[in-house]
Amino acid sequence: MKLLIITQVIDTEHPVLGFFHRWVEEFAKHCKEVHVICLEAGKQSLPANVTVHSLGKEDYLWKRCDLKEEERRGRSFLEAQILKIKYTFRFYKYIWRLRKEYDQVFVHMNQEYVLLAGLIWKISGKPVEMWRNHYSGNWLTRLAGWLCQTVYYTSNASYTAAFSNSKQMPIGIDPELFKVQPVERRVDSLLYVGRIASSKRIHLILEALDEARINKPNLTLTIVGGVVDEAGALYKRQLEQIVSEKSLPVTFTGPVAWQQLPEIYSTHELCINLSPPGMFDKVIGEALLCGCDVVTTNLDLERVLGSRTLKTAEVKDLSKFFVSHEYNQDDVSLLKQVVTKEHSLPTLVEKVINRS
C-alpha cells in the first residue's frame, strides 16, 4: 500500500502534536511508501519510505520572530489571507504531483483538507479516511464526512459518531514511549496536561484544590501546557491570578516536548482531565501507561475507570475525590493493562490499514 497522510505538524518537539510523528512511524511499518503533507515541519527522524512535504508554516513562524509585537498585530490579517492562498496552492500542487504515489488517504483532524480535495479523490477512486474526534461540528463537517469512505472517532459523544460511515477507534497510545520511568512519584501530587484553554476547565481544578487542601494540606498541582491564542493567554492570566490570591501550591511548567511527558506522568499520583464529552483525550491513556492514576469527566472509559469518572465537573465532587484518593499502584497497573490491550497505537494503525 502507498499512503498519503495529511496532518498539521510533523515535529518530535511539538508540545501538542509531537505524538503524531510516532503515528507516521507506525504507519510506515505497514506501507510500501508514505507521503506526508503537513502545514508545519520541524525536527523529525522518519523511516526511509516516508517523505514529508511541508506547506511552509515553519518559515512564516521563523520570520515573525524578528517582528515587534505591534508589527505582528498590524500585519496579521493581511498576512493570514496571503498565507491561506499560498498554503492552498501548495496543497493542490502536492496532491497533483504525488497523484500516482499514493492509493489511500488518511486525514488527521482537519476537515478542511477533505473539503478542498475530497471530490478530486472521490472521482479518482482514492479512498479517504478522516480522523475527527470533537464534540462540535456543522454542515461542513457533514460534507467532509460524506466525501470520506470512513470517519474515525474515539468518543461516543463526538459529533462524527452519528455518521453512517463512522467507526470507533482506539485512542492510539504508544506503549514503547509511555511507560513508568525510574523516578520518584511525589505523594499527593496532582497533574494537568494539555493546552491552557477555558474549555479544559482548569479553573475548576484550582477551586477544587483550594477546597480539598482544608482536609489534605499537602496537595500540590502541576499544570503542563501552553496557550495557542489570545483567549488562551487571557485565561492563563486569570488562572495565575487565582493561584496568587489563594496562595495555591501550583506550578506552571509551560509547554514541554512530547518525549518529556512519560517522566512527568511518572512523578505524579493523579492526572486530572475535565475535557467535555466528545473529546476522548489521549492524556487519560498516557497517564495510566506511566502509572499515574486518573480522574476524568469523560464517560467513554466509565466501564473501565468506574468511580474515577465524574458525571459532572462540579467543584465539590472533584474536591471530594482529591481528599479521598489514595494512590494504589496495583489498581493503576490493572487499568494500564486494559489501555495497553485496547488502545495501543499498533492496534489503531492496523485497523486503519486494514479498514477493519
KETORGU-80924 format. One record per residue (C-alpha): residue in one letter; y, z negated, x. Coordinates in steps of 0.25 Angstrom, whole numbers, plus 5000, padded with zeros to 4 digits. Layout:
<sites>
AYZX/...
</sites>
This chain:
<sites>
M500050005000/K501450035004/L502449934998/L503949934997/I504549794995/I505949774991/T506649634993/Q507949564996/V507749515010/I506749525022/D507149415031/T506249305036/E507449215038/H508049235024/P508149095017/V507749145003/L506949275005/G506349255018/F504949235012/F504949385007/H504649425022/R503249365021/W503049435008/V503249565015/E502349525026/E501249495016/F501449625008/A501349695022/K499949645023/H499449725011/C500249855013/K500149975022/E501749975022/V502849895017/H504349935016/V505349825012/I506749855007/C507649735007/L509049705005/E509149625017/A508349615030/G508249505041/K507249445050/Q505849505048/S504549515054/L503649605045/P502349685048/A502349825053/N502049885040/V503349825034/T504749905035/V505949835030/H507149915024/S508449835022/L509549875013/G510449805023/K511049675017/E510849605030/D511849705037/Y512849665026/L512649515027/W512849525043/K514149605041/R514649495031/C514449385041/D515649435048/L516649435036/K517449315032/E517149255018/E518449315011/E518049455017/R516649435011/R517149404997/G518149514997/R517149615001/S515949564993/F516049644980/L516349784987/E515249754997/A514249714987/Q514449854979/I514349934992/L513149854997/K512349874984/I512550024985/K512150025000/Y510849944996/T510550024985/F510650154993/R509750095004/F508750044994/Y508550184988/K508550245002/Y507350155006/I506550174993/W506750324995/R506450335009/L505250245008/R504650304995/K503450355002/E503250225010/Y502850134998/D502050134986/Q502350004979/V503649924978/F503849774978/V505249724974/H505549574977/M506449504968/N507549614966/Q507449694953/E508649774958/Y507749864967/V506849894956/L507949934947/L508450024958/A507150094961/G506150054951/L506250184943/I506050264956/W504850184960/K504250194946/I504450354946/S503850364960/G502650274956/K502850164965/P502450024958/V503549924959/E503349774959/M504449674958/W504549524961/R505549454952/N505449314948/H506649254942/Y506949194928/S508149294925/G508149444923/N508749544914/W508549694909/L508649744924/T507449644927/R506649704916/L507049844920/A506549814934/G505249754929/W505049884921/L505149964934/C504149884941/Q502649884940/T502549734941/V503549624941/Y503149494949/Y503549354945/T503149214949/S503749134938/N503349134923/A504849114920/S505249234928/Y506049344920/T505049444924/A503749364920/A503849424906/F503849574911/S502549654907/N502349694921/S502649564927/K501649484935/Q501649334940/M501449314955/P501249204965/I502549154972/G502149204986/I502249094995/D501849125010/P500749015013/E500849055028/L502249005029/F502348905018/K501448785023/V501648645027/Q502348625040/P502148515051/V503348445047/E503648305041/R503848305026/R505048215022/V504848115012/D505648124999/S506148265003/L506548364993/L506848504995/Y507448624988/V507248764994/G507948894989/R509348954987/I510448864982/A510848904968/S511148844955/S509848904949/K509048824958/R509648694952/I509748614965/H510848524959/L509748464950/I508948434963/L510148364968/E510348284956/A508848244955/L508848204969/D510048114967/E509348044955/A508048034962/R508647964974/I508947844966/N507447814966/K507047894978/P508147884988/N507547955000/L507448084993/T508148205001/L508348344997/T508348475006/I509048605000/V508548725007/G509248855004/G510548935003/V511549004994/V511549144990/D512849164983/E514149094980/A513549024968/G512548964977/A513548914987/L514348844976/Y513048784971/K512748734985/R514048674986/Q513848594973/L512548544978/E513148494990/Q514248424982/I513148354974/V512448314987/S513648254993/E514148184980/K512748114978/S512448094993/L511148164992/P510148185004/V510148335003/T510148435014/F510548585012/T509848665023/G510348795018/P509448925019/V508348915029/A507349025034/W506149045025/Q505249005037/Q505848865037/L505448835023/P504048785026/E504548675035/I505648635025/Y504648625014/S503648545023/T504748445026/H504948415011/E504148345000/L504748404987/C505348544985/I506148564972/N506248694965/L507148694952/S507148844950/P507248884935/P505948954929/G505749094933/M505949064948/F504549034954/D505148984967/K504349004979/V504848874985/I503848804976/G502748864983/E503348864997/A503548714996/L502148684991/L501548765002/C502348685012/G501848555006/C503148524999/D503048474984/V503848534974/V504548514960/T505048624952/T505548674939/N504748804940/L503648794930/D502748914936/L501948814944/E501948704934/R500448714933/V500348684948/L501448594950/G501348504937/S502348394938/R503048454949/T503648554939/L504848504931/K505048564917/T506548564919/A507548544930/E508048404925/V508648314936/K507948194930/D506548254931/L506848304945/S507348174950/K506148104944/F505248204951/F505948174964/V505748024962/S504248024958/H503848134968/E502948094979/Y502448194989/N500948214990/Q500448315000/D499148324993/D499748364980/V500648464987/S499448524994/L498748554981/L499948634976/K500048704989/Q498648754987/V499048814973/V500248884979/T499448944991/K498348994981/E499249054970/H500649084976/S500449134990/L501149254996/P499849334999/T499349314985/L500749374980/V500749494989/E499249524985/K499649524970/V500849614973/I500049714982/N498849724972/R499749714960/S498849604954/
</sites>
